Amino acid sequence: MGLLWWLRRLRAPALPKPGNAPVDPNRVQPTAGELTGEFRILRATWLMSKTGRMPKFEEIREESPWFNPEAPPSAVIFVSHRWESPKHPDANGAQADALRAFLGAVRNVHEVRSAPKDERRAQVSSLLVHGVLQAAYFLDSGIAFGTERGAWDAGSKIDDVLDSVGVWYDFSCMPQEGPADLSLVPGLQSIHQLIGESTMLILRRPNDQYDERAWCAAEISAEPDRARQQCSRIVLRMDLVHRPSR
């Protein structure tokens, strides 16, 4: 019996199932309450009640419009954007307007999901409108916050779907007045965990140089440790909001 016979007798080891390995095999998945305690997450309903450009963290600190760790949001929209100027990311209010338009579309689409066809068309004439299509995609496939359930369950029992939606926008949710505020440091160190548990809404416009910004690149390259089948990123063109999709 030669060497070839023995080689044939050997059984090849079972190959591992396809799929990427976790970046950190010892990572403990944070809960929604833990993430809400570490990161200040704006209430979508509060944001919808305001006008003008996105507010600075220090301007709204006393009002405290963030979710409580004891009652965290069910879904979080992590807003990835480039700053319009070194002093203010939303100098002309275009980002706030686009974000409110998106949240308004989320509310409208949710309210008519189970309504008769005529009622649906009266309130949402078509999904093929920029902003409305993204809102429907978020409702159907958005990521649940801090849970193993996977897709977010935007159930019809909610009076206002935005009551359960949080928004994370760096300028409004993190201290901005210099490095003296040490609360900024731990947030930056674990921001990848927040990204991994959120649906990222990427605000774009023509010639915005988003791809050239290091912070933007860092945000979109963050990869959660677990596999996700539903959407994790949605692109919203600020210049196309309310326009028919082509």
Backbone bond lengths (Angstrom), bond angles and torsions (degrees), N, CA, C in turn:
res aa  C-N    CA-C-N  psi(-1)  N-CA   C-N-CA  omega(-1)  CA-C   N-CA-C  phi
1 M - - - 1.460 - - 1.528 109.48 -
2 G 1.307 115.18 120.14 1.449 118.47 -175.24 1.513 113.15 -89.18
3 L 1.296 112.24 -177.44 1.465 119.75 -177.71 1.525 111.63 -63.51
4 L 1.341 117.42 -36.41 1.455 121.03 -179.36 1.514 111.01 -60.84
5 W 1.352 116.12 -39.54 1.477 119.74 179.91 1.523 109.83 -62.13
6 W 1.329 116.46 -44.06 1.462 119.93 -179.01 1.534 111.46 -65.80
7 L 1.318 115.85 -37.25 1.455 118.91 178.66 1.524 111.31 -63.86
8 R 1.334 115.58 -37.62 1.468 119.58 178.89 1.521 111.49 -68.26
9 R 1.327 116.21 -27.94 1.461 120.22 -178.25 1.535 111.42 -75.37
10 L 1.315 114.63 -22.87 1.463 118.08 -179.17 1.529 110.27 -72.67
11 R 1.276 115.84 135.61 1.460 120.55 178.16 1.534 109.71 -93.48
12 A 1.304 115.65 130.96 1.464 119.22 178.63 1.521 109.41 -67.03
13 P 1.299 117.37 139.39 1.465 119.40 178.93 1.524 111.39 -64.00
14 A 1.321 114.82 147.13 1.463 119.61 179.62 1.527 109.95 -63.70
15 L 1.314 115.52 131.79 1.452 120.08 179.44 1.519 110.32 -80.04
16 P 1.332 117.94 144.81 1.469 119.79 178.23 1.523 111.05 -66.48
17 K 1.310 115.71 154.27 1.457 119.97 178.22 1.526 109.04 -64.95
18 P 1.349 116.42 144.77 1.465 118.91 -179.59 1.520 111.64 -62.91
19 G 1.301 115.23 147.77 1.456 120.31 179.85 1.511 110.13 144.61
20 N 1.297 116.21 152.39 1.452 121.36 -177.50 1.515 110.70 -80.27
21 A 1.321 116.44 146.01 1.458 121.11 176.94 1.521 109.40 -79.45
22 P 1.324 117.69 152.30 1.462 119.57 178.25 1.516 110.60 -65.37
23 V 1.324 115.81 146.42 1.455 120.45 177.92 1.518 110.32 -62.16
24 D 1.308 116.65 -43.45 1.458 122.27 178.63 1.521 108.31 -123.44
25 P 1.346 119.13 101.91 1.459 120.51 -176.73 1.523 113.26 -66.40
26 N 1.334 117.69 -16.17 1.458 121.42 -179.82 1.526 112.56 -99.32
27 R 1.323 115.33 7.45 1.457 118.77 -177.58 1.518 111.45 -67.02
28 V 1.319 115.49 134.13 1.456 122.16 174.66 1.519 107.55 -100.22
29 Q 1.303 116.09 120.97 1.461 120.23 -176.94 1.520 110.54 -66.82
30 P 1.322 118.32 124.06 1.463 120.40 179.75 1.519 111.38 -71.53
31 T 1.312 115.66 151.19 1.457 120.55 176.03 1.523 109.48 -84.57
32 A 1.328 115.22 167.66 1.461 119.72 178.28 1.520 110.81 -61.32
33 G 1.327 116.83 -39.82 1.463 120.43 179.07 1.517 112.27 -64.98
34 E 1.328 117.07 -41.26 1.461 120.89 178.97 1.522 110.84 -63.63
35 L 1.314 116.92 -44.17 1.463 120.11 179.72 1.528 111.38 -66.28
36 T 1.321 116.58 -38.56 1.462 120.26 179.41 1.526 111.09 -67.98
37 G 1.323 115.94 -30.76 1.459 119.59 176.82 1.510 112.40 -72.99
38 E 1.324 116.81 -32.57 1.459 120.90 -178.07 1.517 112.31 -84.41
39 F 1.337 116.55 -36.48 1.455 121.06 -177.78 1.523 109.88 -114.88
40 R 1.304 116.52 134.25 1.467 120.13 175.52 1.527 107.60 -79.85
41 I 1.309 115.73 119.51 1.468 121.97 -175.27 1.519 109.01 -116.92
42 L 1.322 116.14 120.00 1.460 121.56 -177.27 1.527 111.98 -67.05
43 R 1.304 115.05 143.36 1.462 120.34 172.09 1.529 108.35 -76.82
44 A 1.317 116.24 128.69 1.465 119.86 -179.79 1.521 111.21 -61.80
45 T 1.330 117.76 -36.36 1.462 120.51 179.54 1.528 111.04 -64.63
46 W 1.335 117.16 -35.76 1.461 120.17 177.76 1.522 109.91 -65.88
47 L 1.314 116.03 -44.20 1.464 120.08 -179.28 1.527 110.93 -62.62
48 M 1.327 116.14 -37.31 1.463 119.81 179.77 1.533 112.15 -69.42
49 S 1.311 117.42 -22.20 1.467 120.89 -178.90 1.526 112.53 -82.86
50 K 1.330 117.20 -7.01 1.457 121.55 -177.14 1.528 110.70 -105.32
51 T 1.319 114.79 167.95 1.460 121.21 176.02 1.526 108.58 -129.39
52 G 1.316 115.44 169.66 1.457 119.07 177.76 1.511 112.99 84.60
53 R 1.309 115.38 -171.67 1.458 121.71 -174.66 1.521 112.27 -72.76
54 M 1.319 116.43 168.10 1.455 121.04 -179.25 1.529 109.34 -62.52
55 P 1.334 116.97 133.81 1.462 120.08 -174.34 1.526 112.40 -80.82
56 K 1.313 115.23 155.16 1.455 121.66 175.13 1.528 110.23 -78.87
57 F 1.314 116.05 145.73 1.467 121.38 -178.11 1.523 112.02 -51.18
58 E 1.319 116.85 -48.40 1.464 120.80 -176.29 1.525 112.28 -65.89
59 E 1.334 117.83 -23.49 1.451 121.47 -179.74 1.523 112.57 -74.77
60 I 1.321 116.61 -24.08 1.471 119.90 -175.88 1.517 112.54 -116.65
61 R 1.337 117.52 5.89 1.466 120.96 -176.37 1.527 111.43 -56.26
62 E 1.330 117.86 -46.98 1.460 120.42 -177.37 1.525 111.99 -68.06
63 E 1.325 116.69 -32.01 1.470 120.02 178.90 1.523 111.26 -71.02
64 S 1.320 116.53 -26.94 1.470 123.45 176.36 1.533 112.67 49.89
65 P 1.340 117.33 65.16 1.465 120.38 -177.03 1.524 113.93 -87.34
66 W 1.328 116.48 26.27 1.460 120.41 -174.56 1.524 111.87 -100.66
67 F 1.315 115.64 160.44 1.466 121.07 177.18 1.521 110.23 -67.83
68 N 1.330 114.91 153.31 1.467 122.61 177.03 1.517 109.60 -94.36
69 P 1.347 119.05 140.36 1.470 120.59 179.39 1.529 113.58 -57.97
70 E 1.332 117.06 -27.68 1.470 120.09 179.11 1.523 111.72 -75.11
71 A 1.317 117.49 -18.22 1.469 121.77 178.29 1.529 107.97 -139.06
72 P 1.333 117.64 72.71 1.464 121.38 -175.29 1.525 112.04 -73.95
73 P 1.317 117.17 164.45 1.474 120.04 176.25 1.516 111.51 -69.99
74 S 1.319 115.79 159.33 1.462 121.05 176.71 1.515 112.03 -87.27
75 A 1.326 116.23 -24.27 1.457 121.74 178.06 1.519 107.77 -147.36
76 V 1.327 116.41 144.76 1.459 121.42 -179.28 1.523 109.53 -125.85
77 I 1.316 115.92 134.64 1.457 122.67 174.71 1.527 107.60 -100.83
78 F 1.317 116.08 111.78 1.458 121.73 177.20 1.525 106.84 -90.54
79 V 1.330 116.88 113.85 1.460 120.87 -175.01 1.528 109.39 -88.93
80 S 1.314 115.67 116.65 1.461 121.88 175.29 1.523 107.95 -102.19
81 H 1.319 116.68 126.65 1.463 121.06 -173.49 1.521 109.08 -156.39
82 R 1.288 115.91 162.72 1.456 118.98 172.30 1.519 108.84 -103.86
83 W 1.307 116.48 150.66 1.457 120.81 -178.40 1.522 110.06 -74.93
84 E 1.341 115.70 136.56 1.455 120.78 179.96 1.531 111.52 -75.33
85 S 1.331 116.86 -28.12 1.459 121.68 176.49 1.522 108.28 -151.04
86 P 1.332 118.47 160.68 1.466 120.03 -179.91 1.526 113.53 -61.31
87 K 1.339 117.54 -25.02 1.455 120.67 -177.04 1.521 113.23 -92.63
88 H 1.311 117.32 -27.52 1.473 119.73 -177.85 1.527 109.48 -149.97
89 P 1.332 117.64 128.83 1.469 119.89 -177.86 1.521 113.67 -73.07
90 D 1.325 115.91 -20.43 1.469 120.27 -174.89 1.523 108.85 -130.51
91 A 1.323 115.43 56.29 1.462 121.39 -170.79 1.519 113.47 -55.47
92 N 1.331 118.27 -38.72 1.472 121.10 -177.23 1.523 113.41 -103.94
93 G 1.325 117.16 4.27 1.464 120.51 176.54 1.510 115.38 81.20
94 A 1.326 118.84 5.97 1.467 121.12 -177.43 1.526 111.79 -66.02
95 Q 1.309 117.28 -36.54 1.464 119.90 -179.71 1.528 110.90 -68.92
96 A 1.328 116.55 -41.63 1.468 119.77 177.51 1.518 110.73 -63.71
97 D 1.324 117.10 -41.25 1.467 120.33 179.20 1.526 110.95 -62.67
98 A 1.328 117.09 -43.77 1.464 120.60 -179.89 1.523 111.08 -66.01
99 L 1.324 116.62 -40.11 1.460 120.24 -179.99 1.519 111.24 -66.76
100 R 1.326 117.32 -41.68 1.473 119.97 177.90 1.527 110.92 -67.15
101 A 1.326 116.90 -35.81 1.459 119.52 176.42 1.522 110.61 -63.20
102 F 1.316 116.74 -41.52 1.460 121.00 178.41 1.523 110.77 -63.96
103 L 1.335 116.75 -46.64 1.468 120.43 179.64 1.524 111.29 -64.23
104 G 1.328 116.65 -37.81 1.464 119.56 176.23 1.511 111.86 -63.29
105 A 1.329 116.25 -37.95 1.463 119.85 177.51 1.528 110.74 -68.22
106 V 1.318 117.19 -37.01 1.471 120.44 175.90 1.523 109.78 -59.19
107 R 1.306 116.14 -45.56 1.475 120.80 179.70 1.530 110.70 -63.15
108 N 1.327 117.17 -46.98 1.463 120.72 -176.67 1.524 112.25 -65.29
109 V 1.321 116.20 -45.54 1.474 119.82 -179.35 1.515 110.40 -64.01
110 H 1.328 116.99 -40.72 1.464 119.91 179.58 1.524 111.31 -62.77
111 E 1.326 116.39 -41.42 1.467 120.11 -176.07 1.519 112.78 -65.76
112 V 1.343 118.40 -26.45 1.465 120.12 -175.22 1.536 112.29 -107.15
113 R 1.312 117.72 6.22 1.466 119.57 -175.83 1.523 112.15 -59.24
114 S 1.317 116.90 -38.99 1.468 119.94 -177.90 1.529 112.45 -105.71
115 A 1.320 117.85 10.50 1.470 121.38 -179.02 1.524 110.74 -83.10
116 P 1.330 118.17 159.13 1.468 121.46 174.95 1.527 110.81 -58.99
117 K 1.321 115.60 159.29 1.458 121.09 -173.77 1.526 112.05 -57.10
118 D 1.327 118.07 -44.40 1.464 120.36 -177.88 1.531 111.33 -61.66
119 E 1.333 116.49 -40.06 1.467 120.48 179.39 1.524 110.66 -68.66
120 R 1.325 116.09 -38.26 1.464 119.61 179.09 1.519 110.34 -62.47
121 R 1.329 116.35 -45.41 1.466 120.01 -177.81 1.520 111.95 -68.87
122 A 1.325 117.23 -27.85 1.459 120.06 179.54 1.528 110.92 -68.96
123 Q 1.319 116.47 -35.21 1.461 120.22 -177.61 1.523 112.52 -96.77
124 V 1.339 116.04 -38.80 1.462 121.11 177.73 1.516 106.61 -128.61
125 S 1.316 116.82 93.33 1.459 120.67 -172.64 1.519 112.54 -65.46
126 S 1.338 117.18 -31.92 1.457 120.66 -179.23 1.520 109.78 -157.76
127 L 1.330 115.80 145.49 1.458 120.43 173.82 1.524 111.02 -82.06
128 L 1.335 116.04 -14.71 1.459 119.96 -176.67 1.526 111.64 -84.37
129 V 1.324 114.58 50.40 1.461 123.07 176.22 1.516 106.84 -126.96
130 H 1.316 116.05 133.64 1.462 118.98 -176.91 1.532 109.99 -63.64
131 G 1.280 115.08 127.54 1.457 121.95 -174.62 1.510 110.39 104.71
132 V 1.315 116.71 -46.30 1.466 120.94 177.46 1.531 109.72 -71.86
133 L 1.321 116.32 -43.91 1.468 120.03 178.23 1.527 110.39 -60.84
134 Q 1.325 117.44 -43.12 1.466 120.85 179.11 1.525 111.16 -65.33
135 A 1.324 116.57 -37.06 1.464 120.48 178.63 1.531 111.06 -64.53
136 A 1.328 116.72 -43.31 1.465 120.50 178.07 1.527 110.88 -63.39
137 Y 1.315 116.55 -38.41 1.462 121.07 178.35 1.521 110.59 -64.91
138 F 1.330 116.79 -40.90 1.459 121.42 177.66 1.527 110.90 -62.63
139 L 1.330 117.20 -44.72 1.461 120.77 -179.73 1.522 111.77 -63.72
140 D 1.317 115.82 -34.94 1.462 120.03 -176.51 1.522 112.65 -84.60
141 S 1.327 117.18 -34.50 1.464 119.26 -170.07 1.523 114.34 -132.69
142 G 1.317 117.85 9.04 1.456 119.80 179.68 1.521 112.03 -63.71
143 I 1.314 116.48 155.78 1.463 122.33 -175.72 1.522 111.03 -83.00
144 A 1.314 116.41 133.39 1.461 121.23 173.88 1.519 108.86 -70.81
145 F 1.310 116.85 145.12 1.457 121.93 -172.54 1.527 111.99 -89.75
146 G 1.338 115.19 119.82 1.458 120.32 173.87 1.517 114.63 61.26
147 T 1.312 117.79 43.13 1.458 121.31 -177.82 1.512 110.20 -151.15
148 E 1.304 116.85 161.33 1.459 121.86 177.97 1.526 112.40 -89.28
149 R 1.327 117.90 2.15 1.464 119.53 -175.09 1.509 113.13 -66.73
150 G 1.322 116.66 -22.23 1.465 118.82 -179.24 1.505 111.00 89.00
151 A 1.330 117.52 -111.96 1.458 120.84 -176.84 1.526 110.50 -67.71
152 W 1.302 114.64 143.68 1.460 121.20 179.74 1.517 110.36 -69.09
153 D 1.322 116.71 134.53 1.455 121.94 179.20 1.521 109.03 -98.82
154 A 1.324 116.68 94.55 1.459 121.69 178.68 1.521 108.46 -87.58
155 G 1.310 116.30 76.08 1.455 121.83 -173.30 1.513 113.63 -68.49
156 S 1.318 116.12 157.67 1.464 121.78 -177.49 1.527 111.96 -76.75
157 K 1.340 117.83 -7.27 1.459 120.11 -178.99 1.533 111.80 -74.33
158 I 1.323 117.19 -14.32 1.456 120.86 -178.51 1.523 109.57 -78.22
159 D 1.346 116.96 128.74 1.471 120.12 178.99 1.515 110.76 -64.51
160 D 1.323 116.74 -48.18 1.459 122.13 176.60 1.518 106.62 -128.08
161 V 1.315 116.40 113.43 1.455 120.54 -175.20 1.529 111.68 -58.15
162 L 1.332 116.92 -28.00 1.454 119.67 -178.44 1.523 112.47 -72.45
163 D 1.328 118.19 -12.46 1.458 120.48 175.18 1.529 111.61 -62.60
164 S 1.323 116.16 -25.19 1.462 120.05 -176.87 1.527 112.85 -104.72
165 V 1.338 116.83 7.36 1.465 121.22 -177.16 1.526 109.77 -107.55
166 G 1.332 115.96 131.82 1.449 121.84 174.99 1.519 110.78 -108.84
167 V 1.318 116.14 156.82 1.460 122.66 178.92 1.525 108.58 -128.67
168 W 1.322 115.68 129.40 1.472 119.58 174.97 1.518 108.24 -114.30
169 Y 1.336 114.51 116.70 1.462 123.24 179.96 1.521 105.76 -130.74
170 D 1.312 117.92 117.39 1.463 121.83 -167.94 1.524 114.21 -50.51
171 F 1.327 118.43 -46.84 1.449 123.04 -176.10 1.526 112.13 -62.41
172 S 1.332 116.09 -30.93 1.463 121.51 -177.62 1.523 113.00 -95.89
173 C 1.309 117.42 -15.85 1.461 120.32 -171.49 1.523 114.65 -117.15
174 M 1.329 117.55 -3.63 1.454 121.28 178.14 1.525 109.44 -131.93
175 P 1.345 118.07 145.88 1.475 120.59 178.20 1.521 111.27 -56.33
176 Q 1.324 116.10 140.51 1.463 121.27 -175.12 1.524 113.45 -117.74
177 E 1.312 117.49 -13.42 1.454 119.67 -171.84 1.526 112.14 -92.09
178 G 1.325 115.67 71.70 1.453 121.50 170.80 1.508 114.19 83.87
179 P 1.346 116.82 165.77 1.467 122.49 -177.40 1.517 113.94 -77.31
180 A 1.338 117.59 -1.58 1.460 119.05 -178.53 1.521 111.97 -65.55
181 D 1.330 116.60 -27.13 1.462 120.33 178.93 1.519 108.38 -80.74
182 L 1.333 116.29 101.86 1.465 120.81 -174.57 1.520 112.96 -71.88
183 S 1.347 118.03 -9.52 1.461 119.27 178.28 1.518 111.52 -66.73
184 L 1.335 117.21 -14.42 1.456 121.10 178.94 1.527 111.73 -71.77
185 V 1.325 116.46 -31.93 1.463 121.29 -172.52 1.524 113.28 -66.04
186 P 1.348 120.19 -54.22 1.472 118.85 -179.31 1.520 113.28 -62.36
187 G 1.343 116.63 -30.34 1.453 119.38 178.35 1.515 111.71 -64.63
188 L 1.323 116.56 -42.12 1.461 120.53 178.96 1.517 111.46 -67.97
189 Q 1.318 117.05 -33.26 1.460 120.92 -178.03 1.525 112.60 -69.58
190 S 1.310 117.15 -27.48 1.473 119.94 -176.89 1.521 112.85 -120.38
191 I 1.331 116.56 19.88 1.466 118.74 -177.12 1.527 111.47 -65.75
192 H 1.343 117.03 -24.04 1.467 119.44 178.49 1.523 111.31 -63.10
193 Q 1.347 116.61 -28.75 1.460 119.22 177.41 1.522 110.98 -69.27
194 L 1.317 116.48 -39.91 1.467 120.06 176.71 1.522 110.65 -63.53
195 I 1.329 116.49 -43.59 1.466 120.59 179.41 1.521 110.61 -61.66
196 G 1.339 116.37 -41.21 1.461 120.34 -178.19 1.513 113.99 -66.10
197 E 1.336 117.35 -19.66 1.462 120.91 -178.65 1.525 112.46 -106.72
198 S 1.322 116.78 8.08 1.466 121.00 -175.71 1.526 111.15 -122.05
199 T 1.320 114.93 164.58 1.461 120.94 167.75 1.525 106.77 -94.82
200 M 1.323 116.86 122.89 1.451 120.58 -177.42 1.523 110.33 -85.86
201 L 1.321 116.05 127.16 1.459 122.39 174.96 1.523 106.92 -107.04
202 I 1.321 117.04 113.39 1.452 122.74 -175.67 1.525 108.81 -98.94
203 L 1.321 116.98 116.05 1.456 122.25 -179.83 1.525 109.23 -89.28
204 R 1.336 116.30 123.80 1.458 121.46 -178.21 1.523 110.67 -130.59
205 R 1.309 115.44 159.53 1.456 123.93 170.43 1.526 106.96 -152.44
206 P 1.321 119.13 161.13 1.463 120.12 -179.06 1.529 112.32 -58.40
207 N 1.323 115.48 139.14 1.467 122.45 175.83 1.529 113.10 58.01
208 D 1.323 116.55 34.48 1.465 119.20 -178.17 1.529 113.48 -85.66
209 Q 1.336 117.30 -7.72 1.468 122.68 179.42 1.537 112.11 60.37
210 Y 1.305 115.46 26.04 1.469 120.07 179.30 1.533 110.84 -56.80
211 D 1.321 116.60 -43.19 1.461 120.93 -176.50 1.523 112.87 -65.90
212 E 1.316 117.28 -16.37 1.455 120.94 -176.97 1.529 112.89 -95.49
213 R 1.309 117.19 -4.00 1.456 121.09 -177.15 1.522 110.27 -91.17
214 A 1.324 116.66 126.44 1.463 121.50 -175.97 1.527 112.07 -62.68
215 W 1.333 117.05 -40.11 1.466 119.24 -178.48 1.528 110.87 -66.71
216 C 1.322 117.01 -39.86 1.469 120.72 177.66 1.527 110.22 -63.01
217 A 1.332 116.05 -43.14 1.466 120.14 179.12 1.520 110.91 -62.45
218 A 1.331 116.96 -38.80 1.462 120.61 179.25 1.528 110.85 -64.92
219 E 1.338 116.80 -38.71 1.463 120.04 -178.56 1.527 111.81 -66.32
220 I 1.321 117.08 -47.16 1.463 119.20 -175.64 1.519 112.25 -76.82
221 S 1.328 117.68 -14.79 1.466 119.79 178.63 1.515 112.56 -90.20
222 A 1.327 116.90 -9.93 1.467 119.45 178.46 1.519 109.33 -64.42
223 E 1.322 115.87 127.84 1.460 121.16 -175.53 1.524 109.90 -118.79
224 P 1.332 118.71 119.64 1.456 119.47 177.30 1.520 111.10 -63.96
225 D 1.321 115.88 153.46 1.457 120.89 -175.53 1.529 113.24 -72.57
226 R 1.290 118.28 -18.97 1.460 119.77 -176.52 1.526 110.68 -111.46
227 A 1.308 114.55 154.21 1.470 119.62 -178.04 1.530 109.72 -72.07
228 R 1.315 115.38 140.62 1.460 121.52 177.14 1.524 107.99 -126.76
229 Q 1.312 116.49 134.39 1.453 120.38 178.25 1.532 111.20 -98.08
230 Q 1.325 116.89 -23.16 1.457 119.36 -179.17 1.521 110.36 -90.13
231 C 1.305 116.52 178.54 1.462 120.24 -174.62 1.515 110.57 -68.48
232 S 1.305 115.99 148.23 1.462 121.02 172.94 1.513 111.51 -125.02
233 R 1.334 117.53 -13.57 1.460 121.18 -179.56 1.530 110.26 -137.91
234 I 1.321 115.33 136.75 1.458 122.47 176.35 1.518 107.84 -130.32
235 V 1.318 117.30 132.36 1.462 121.57 178.68 1.525 109.10 -101.25
236 L 1.326 115.71 128.78 1.462 121.74 178.52 1.521 108.51 -120.48
237 R 1.318 116.19 115.62 1.459 120.88 177.54 1.525 108.54 -83.21
238 M 1.308 116.26 115.59 1.464 120.28 -177.11 1.524 112.54 -64.00
239 D 1.315 116.66 -29.53 1.461 120.52 -179.04 1.523 112.82 -80.77
240 L 1.333 117.52 -8.59 1.466 120.30 -177.33 1.527 113.51 -113.27
241 V 1.330 118.22 -0.48 1.451 121.18 -177.86 1.532 109.71 -57.61
242 H 1.321 115.31 134.62 1.465 125.45 -179.54 1.535 113.03 78.89
243 R 1.311 118.18 -2.22 1.468 120.16 179.68 1.533 110.07 -92.21
244 P 1.344 116.96 147.55 1.479 119.34 176.90 1.519 111.23 -60.72
245 S 1.328 116.59 137.11 1.452 120.68 177.18 1.517 109.89 -75.94
246 R 1.311 116.29 144.38 1.466 120.92 -179.46 1.510 110.81 -102.35
